[in-house]
């Protein structure tokens, strides 16, 4: 599951919550950062971010198998 960090208020948002958050809470979001991979996205480009490193890849260390 892709989760973003709001660059304006710092709230963690699931991808399906971002549009509502921008419309009601933070209307001038400068960037959204993906919590898993650390990439920054604009308020429109985040929609194209569908694939990311998995939690297993990020935190699995030596135990991770592809």
VOBAFI-357994 format. One record per atom (N, C-alpha, C): x, y, z; atom name; chain; residue in three letters. Coordinates in steps of 0.2 Angstrom, whole numbers. Layout:
! VOBAFI-357994
(rec (X Y Z) "CA" "A" "ALA")
...
END
This chain:
! VOBAFI-357994
(rec (4 -6 0) "N" "A" "UNK")
(rec (0 0 0) "CA" "A" "UNK")
(rec (4 6 0) "C" "A" "UNK")
(rec (3 11 -4) "N" "A" "UNK")
(rec (7 17 -5) "CA" "A" "UNK")
(rec (4 22 0) "C" "A" "UNK")
(rec (9 25 4) "N" "A" "UNK")
(rec (7 30 9) "CA" "A" "UNK")
(rec (11 36 8) "C" "A" "UNK")
(rec (8 42 8) "N" "A" "UNK")
(rec (11 48 7) "CA" "A" "UNK")
(rec (11 52 13) "C" "A" "UNK")
(rec (17 57 13) "N" "A" "UNK")
(rec (17 61 19) "CA" "A" "UNK")
(rec (16 68 16) "C" "A" "UNK")
(rec (11 72 19) "N" "A" "UNK")
(rec (9 79 16) "CA" "A" "UNK")
(rec (15 83 18) "C" "A" "UNK")
(rec (17 87 13) "N" "A" "UNK")
(rec (23 92 14) "CA" "A" "UNK")
(rec (20 98 18) "C" "A" "UNK")
(rec (14 99 18) "N" "A" "UNK")
(rec (11 105 22) "CA" "A" "UNK")
(rec (10 104 29) "C" "A" "UNK")
(rec (6 99 31) "N" "A" "UNK")
(rec (4 98 38) "CA" "A" "UNK")
(rec (8 92 41) "C" "A" "UNK")
(rec (11 87 37) "N" "A" "UNK")
(rec (14 82 40) "CA" "A" "UNK")
(rec (10 75 41) "C" "A" "UNK")
(rec (4 75 39) "N" "A" "UNK")
(rec (0 70 40) "CA" "A" "UNK")
(rec (1 64 35) "C" "A" "UNK")
(rec (1 58 37) "N" "A" "UNK")
(rec (2 52 33) "CA" "A" "UNK")
(rec (-5 50 30) "C" "A" "UNK")
(rec (-5 49 23) "N" "A" "UNK")
(rec (-11 48 20) "CA" "A" "UNK")
(rec (-10 42 15) "C" "A" "UNK")
(rec (-15 38 15) "N" "A" "UNK")
(rec (-16 32 10) "CA" "A" "UNK")
(rec (-17 36 4) "C" "A" "UNK")
(rec (-15 32 -2) "N" "A" "UNK")
(rec (-16 35 -8) "CA" "A" "UNK")
(rec (-24 37 -10) "C" "A" "UNK")
(rec (-28 33 -7) "N" "A" "UNK")
(rec (-35 35 -9) "CA" "A" "UNK")
(rec (-38 41 -4) "C" "A" "UNK")
(rec (-34 43 0) "N" "A" "UNK")
(rec (-36 49 5) "CA" "A" "UNK")
(rec (-33 55 2) "C" "A" "UNK")
(rec (-28 55 -2) "N" "A" "UNK")
(rec (-25 62 -4) "CA" "A" "UNK")
(rec (-29 67 -7) "C" "A" "UNK")
(rec (-33 65 -12) "N" "A" "UNK")
(rec (-38 70 -15) "CA" "A" "UNK")
(rec (-42 73 -10) "C" "A" "UNK")
(rec (-45 70 -6) "N" "A" "UNK")
(rec (-50 73 -1) "CA" "A" "UNK")
(rec (-46 77 4) "C" "A" "UNK")
(rec (-40 75 6) "N" "A" "UNK")
(rec (-36 79 10) "CA" "A" "UNK")
(rec (-34 86 7) "C" "A" "UNK")
(rec (-32 86 1) "N" "A" "UNK")
(rec (-30 92 -3) "CA" "A" "UNK")
(rec (-36 96 -4) "C" "A" "UNK")
(rec (-42 93 -5) "N" "A" "UNK")
(rec (-48 97 -6) "CA" "A" "UNK")
(rec (-51 101 0) "C" "A" "UNK")
(rec (-50 97 6) "N" "A" "UNK")
(rec (-53 100 12) "CA" "A" "UNK")
(rec (-48 102 17) "C" "A" "UNK")
(rec (-42 100 18) "N" "A" "UNK")
(rec (-37 102 23) "CA" "A" "UNK")
(rec (-32 106 21) "C" "A" "UNK")
(rec (-28 103 16) "N" "A" "UNK")
(rec (-22 107 14) "CA" "A" "UNK")
(rec (-22 109 7) "C" "A" "UNK")
(rec (-25 114 5) "N" "A" "UNK")
(rec (-26 116 -2) "CA" "A" "UNK")
(rec (-20 118 -5) "C" "A" "UNK")
(rec (-15 120 -2) "N" "A" "UNK")
(rec (-9 122 -5) "CA" "A" "UNK")
(rec (-3 117 -4) "C" "A" "UNK")
(rec (-4 111 -5) "N" "A" "UNK")
(rec (1 106 -3) "CA" "A" "UNK")
(rec (7 107 -8) "C" "A" "UNK")
(rec (13 108 -6) "N" "A" "UNK")
(rec (18 109 -11) "CA" "A" "UNK")
(rec (21 102 -13) "C" "A" "UNK")
(rec (21 97 -9) "N" "A" "UNK")
(rec (24 91 -11) "CA" "A" "UNK")
(rec (21 85 -7) "C" "A" "UNK")
(rec (20 80 -10) "N" "A" "UNK")
(rec (19 74 -6) "CA" "A" "UNK")
(rec (24 69 -7) "C" "A" "UNK")
(rec (27 66 -1) "N" "A" "UNK")
(rec (32 61 -1) "CA" "A" "UNK")
(rec (30 54 0) "C" "A" "UNK")
(rec (33 50 -4) "N" "A" "UNK")
(rec (31 43 -3) "CA" "A" "UNK")
(rec (35 40 4) "C" "A" "UNK")
(rec (31 38 8) "N" "A" "UNK")
(rec (35 36 15) "CA" "A" "UNK")
(rec (39 30 13) "C" "A" "UNK")
(rec (38 25 9) "N" "A" "UNK")
(rec (42 19 8) "CA" "A" "UNK")
(rec (48 21 4) "C" "A" "UNK")
(rec (48 25 -2) "N" "A" "UNK")
(rec (54 26 -6) "CA" "A" "UNK")
(rec (57 32 -5) "C" "A" "UNK")
(rec (53 37 -2) "N" "A" "UNK")
(rec (56 44 -1) "CA" "A" "UNK")
(rec (56 49 -7) "C" "A" "UNK")
(rec (53 47 -12) "N" "A" "UNK")
(rec (52 51 -18) "CA" "A" "UNK")
(rec (47 57 -17) "C" "A" "UNK")
(rec (48 63 -19) "N" "A" "UNK")
(rec (43 68 -19) "CA" "A" "UNK")
(rec (39 69 -25) "C" "A" "UNK")
(rec (33 70 -24) "N" "A" "UNK")
(rec (28 71 -30) "CA" "A" "UNK")
(rec (24 78 -29) "C" "A" "UNK")
(rec (22 80 -35) "N" "A" "UNK")
(rec (17 86 -34) "CA" "A" "UNK")
(rec (10 84 -33) "C" "A" "UNK")
(rec (6 88 -32) "N" "A" "UNK")
(rec (-1 86 -30) "CA" "A" "UNK")
(rec (-4 82 -36) "C" "A" "UNK")
(rec (-2 83 -42) "N" "A" "UNK")
(rec (-5 79 -47) "CA" "A" "UNK")
(rec (-1 73 -49) "C" "A" "UNK")
(rec (6 73 -49) "N" "A" "UNK")
(rec (10 67 -51) "CA" "A" "UNK")
(rec (10 61 -46) "C" "A" "UNK")
(rec (8 62 -40) "N" "A" "UNK")
(rec (7 57 -36) "CA" "A" "UNK")
(rec (3 51 -38) "C" "A" "UNK")
(rec (-2 53 -42) "N" "A" "UNK")
(rec (-7 48 -45) "CA" "A" "UNK")
(rec (-4 43 -49) "C" "A" "UNK")
(rec (2 44 -52) "N" "A" "UNK")
(rec (6 40 -57) "CA" "A" "UNK")
(rec (10 35 -53) "C" "A" "UNK")
(rec (11 36 -46) "N" "A" "UNK")
(rec (15 32 -42) "CA" "A" "UNK")
(rec (11 26 -39) "C" "A" "UNK")
(rec (12 21 -43) "N" "A" "UNK")
(rec (8 15 -42) "CA" "A" "UNK")
(rec (12 9 -39) "C" "A" "UNK")
(rec (19 9 -40) "N" "A" "UNK")
(rec (23 4 -38) "CA" "A" "UNK")
(rec (29 7 -34) "C" "A" "UNK")
(rec (30 3 -29) "N" "A" "UNK")
(rec (35 6 -24) "CA" "A" "UNK")
(rec (39 0 -21) "C" "A" "UNK")
(rec (44 1 -17) "N" "A" "UNK")
(rec (47 -4 -13) "CA" "A" "UNK")
(rec (43 -7 -8) "C" "A" "UNK")
(rec (43 -14 -7) "N" "A" "UNK")
(rec (38 -16 -2) "CA" "A" "UNK")
(rec (41 -16 5) "C" "A" "UNK")
(rec (37 -17 10) "N" "A" "UNK")
(rec (40 -16 17) "CA" "A" "UNK")
(rec (45 -22 18) "C" "A" "UNK")
(rec (44 -28 14) "N" "A" "UNK")
(rec (49 -33 15) "CA" "A" "UNK")
(rec (55 -31 12) "C" "A" "UNK")
(rec (55 -28 6) "N" "A" "UNK")
(rec (61 -26 3) "CA" "A" "UNK")
(rec (65 -21 7) "C" "A" "UNK")
(rec (61 -16 10) "N" "A" "UNK")
(rec (64 -11 14) "CA" "A" "UNK")
(rec (67 -13 21) "C" "A" "UNK")
(rec (63 -17 24) "N" "A" "UNK")
(rec (65 -19 31) "CA" "A" "UNK")
(rec (67 -26 32) "C" "A" "UNK")
(rec (66 -30 27) "N" "A" "UNK")
(rec (68 -37 27) "CA" "A" "UNK")
(rec (75 -39 28) "C" "A" "UNK")
(rec (80 -34 25) "N" "A" "UNK")
(rec (87 -35 26) "CA" "A" "UNK")
(rec (89 -42 23) "C" "A" "UNK")
(rec (93 -45 26) "N" "A" "UNK")
(rec (96 -52 24) "CA" "A" "UNK")
(rec (91 -57 23) "C" "A" "UNK")
(rec (85 -56 26) "N" "A" "UNK")
(rec (80 -61 25) "CA" "A" "UNK")
(rec (75 -60 19) "C" "A" "UNK")
(rec (76 -55 15) "N" "A" "UNK")
(rec (72 -53 10) "CA" "A" "UNK")
(rec (74 -58 4) "C" "A" "UNK")
(rec (69 -61 1) "N" "A" "UNK")
(rec (70 -65 -5) "CA" "A" "UNK")
(rec (65 -62 -11) "C" "A" "UNK")
(rec (68 -61 -17) "N" "A" "UNK")
(rec (64 -59 -22) "CA" "A" "UNK")
(rec (59 -64 -25) "C" "A" "UNK")
END
